[in-house]
């Protein structure tokens, strides 16, 4: 994925380790867990969206703000946006 490219995402409420690249969803990890929004960026890096604002739309897509930055030193990072279920790298 090059800077500025977009990739459609998929809403699936599963735990992060079960997500495919481009997936996002609300995951619950145990009986006492209140759940958290998680994502797997198009490059496969997984992230927790707890420090972001999530807007849910009628069609099941979400918009995340601010931008999403997932760093995996020394492999690399993914930085971009998830808007109405579409990923856009910056």
N, C-alpha and C positions, 0 to 999 in steps of 0.2 A: 504494500500500500504506500503510495507516494503522498507527500504533503498535499493537502487539498482534496485528495480522493475521498469518496464516501463509500460506505459499506452498510447495507441494511443489517440491522440487528434482529435478535429474536428474544422475546420475553419468555423466560421459563423460570419458574420459582423452584429452583433446586440449589443444593449446596455448590459452592465454587468448584470443587473437584469434579463435579459432574457436568459443568458447563463446557460448551464448545466455543471457539473463537467467535466473537460477536454477540454472545449471549449476555443477558442481564436479567436479574430477578431478585426477589425477596427470599432470603434463606433463613431458616430456623435450624439451629444446631443442637438443640436439646430441649427437654421439657420446661426448663426454667428460662430459656432464651426467648427474648422478645422479638428477635429477628433483626436482620440488617440487609440493606440493599447491597448486592455484590455484582461484579461484572467481570467478563473476560474480553479484553480488547481484541480487535481483529488480528493482532500479532500473537495472540495466545497468552499474554500476560494477564494474571488475575488481580483484581483489586477490590477493596472494601470501600463502599461509598458513604460510610458513616459521617464523614466530615463534609458532605455535600448536601445541597438542597435538591430534592427529587420532586418533580411535578409529574403526576400521573395524568394521562389523557384518556378520553372516553374509549379510544380504540385499543387500549392496553399498552400503548407505548409510553415511554418516559422521556423527560428532559432532565439532564443533570447540570447543575451549576455549582461552583465555577467549573472550569475545564478540569479534565481528568488527567492526572500525571501518575503513571505507574513506572517506577524505576526498579530495575533488576541489575545492579552492578555485579559483575562487570559485563553482563550480556548486552544491556542496552536499556531503552525506555520506550514508552508509548505516551504521547501527549496529544490530546485533542478533545473533542466534544461528542456527547451523545445527545442528540436533539430529535425528539419525536421518533425515537427508536433507530435513528440513522447515525452511524459513527462518522466523524470527520477528523482527520489527522491534521495537526498544524506543525 
